[in-house]
Amino acid sequence: MLIRALQQGEPNIRGAAADTLGKIGYVPALKPLYLALRDREPAVRDGVFRALENLQMRVGASLPGVF
């Protein structure tokens, strides 16, 4: 449900979904999160960056960088 919200929700919902996915440590969300880095809304991208940071800390390993 959170991944669907990340992909299809309003901007504030997409950002919150990204942030929540990171906080709960849902590793299968990595691909949708990386795709969401292309979102037009800065608030969504900020949520995605926070989520990736949280996931990286939970996994204990560096995630691939973004160019």
C-alpha positions, 0 to 999 in steps of 0.5 A, spaced: 500 500 500 505 504 501 509 503 495 502 504 491 502 511 495 509 513 493 507 512 486 500 514 485 498 519 491 498 526 491 505 530 492 504 530 500 502 523 500 508 520 496 513 524 500 510 521 507 510 514 503 517 514 502 519 517 509 515 511 512 518 506 507 524 508 510 522 508 517 520 501 517 526 499 513 522 496 508 528 493 503 523 491 497 522 498 496 529 500 494 527 500 487 520 504 487 524 509 492 530 510 487 525 511 481 521 516 485 528 520 485 525 523 479 519 526 481 518 533 479 516 535 487 522 537 491 518 535 497 517 528 494 525 527 493 526 529 500 522 524 503 525 519 498 532 521 500 531 521 508 528 514 506 534 511 503 538 514 508 534 510 513 534 504 509 542 504 509 542 505 516 538 499 518 541 495 512 548 497 515 551 497 508 552 503 503 546 503 498 548 505 490 549 512 489 545 517 485 548 520 479 
